[in-house]
Amino acid sequence: MTARASFSKSIMARGGGGLSLGVCLLSILNLGLHSTPANAQNTVVLVGSGSTVPAPLYNRWTQEYGKLNHNTQMRYLPVGTGEGIKQISHGTGDFGNGEARLTDQERKEGSLIELPIVLIAIVPIYNLPEIHQELRLSGEVLAGIFLGELRTWNAPQIVKLNPEIALPNLPIQVINRPAGRGSNYVFTDFLSKASPKFRAQVGTTSSPNWPVGARAERSSDMADKVQNLTGAIGFVEYQYAVKRNIPQAAVLNAAGKFVKASTTSVVAACDAAEAPQWNSFSASLSNASGSDSFPITSFSWIYLRTKYTDSARATALRNFLDWIYTDGQQFAVEEGYTALPPPLLAAVRKRVESLQ
């Protein structure tokens, strides 16, 4: 194992550990710039950090893009949306990634933009071993659960949505995410639209003050905890639930229909929010109109600076972006994410061309 690979592996293992993320990223940059072998003097190492939601996708993109372009290497640190925004704002690394829309202040002070890379769904997952029918949940009920107001699985509000299921008198074990996570932002955005009480007490944020529940540090940790704890409920990106075969609930959408996450229902939500202009790259897709829309849908965004002073790095980044918005979308689908609709892809590619 090379020194660079060993260092990257150790950083991934400890999520930044005792070192600050900024130091870690700068160290990776230095390794990429100064530790390349003599026959790879022109290698550029692009460094990004952010959400754990797309971490499997960046792993795949790193592998596939590396096969085509030996002069560009990728490093992605899955440390959370909030930290990813913080680092790219401070000029550390080449890009960030996450599921939270940038604030006007972040765009202005960091000279940042966000571009969607894929569509995602945040799905409620649960562990009720004796229940084999499809569980139905509404935003109001989910808000009640995550506010700590509904404490057992046979609470009247849940039974009313699932009259054909013999729900157990079992405590609800809530699992949530710590501060700075993109899945928090998407989930609370939906719950805030569905429940005025949740909006008043918690609101739309990547760092909610959860009144109840145990924490799951990463998306994979959320899947593990729910899968291993009877009575648990949590929320995670769709592909994690599918790959782990964890039951996920159908959720009541804005049209009054219970819908499960799928490629079709996620694209339907995007179409409802984006068509026909296809130019609102930072649109909220949660609780979108349309009977087929899955209501907890979102973009996963890449955060970029509007100008890059290093021309070689800027060119390498632009080439990588060109690839992820063409061939890279198919690999996203293979990893369980949903590709951007063609009209939106065309609009995003045009925006990428304008980056300096």
Secondary structure as UniProt FT lines:
FT   HELIX           3..14
FT   TURN            15..18
FT   HELIX           21..34
FT   HELIX           38..40
FT   TURN            41..42
FT   STRAND          44..50
FT   TURN            53..54
FT   HELIX           55..68
FT   TURN            70..71
FT   STRAND          72..78
FT   HELIX           81..89
FT   TURN            90..91
FT   STRAND          95..98
FT   HELIX           104..110
FT   STRAND          112..126
FT   TURN            129..130
FT   STRAND          136..137
FT   HELIX           139..146
FT   TURN            147..148
FT   TURN            153..154
FT   HELIX           156..161
FT   TURN            163..164
FT   STRAND          173..176
FT   TURN            179..180
FT   HELIX           182..194
FT   HELIX           196..201
FT   STRAND          214..215
FT   HELIX           219..228
FT   TURN            230..231
FT   STRAND          232..237
FT   HELIX           238..244
FT   STRAND          250..252
FT   TURN            254..255
FT   STRAND          258..259
FT   HELIX           263..274
FT   TURN            275..277
FT   TURN            281..282
FT   TURN            286..287
FT   TURN            291..292
FT   STRAND          297..305
FT   HELIX           311..324
FT   TURN            325..326
FT   HELIX           327..334
FT   TURN            335..336
FT   HELIX           342..353
//
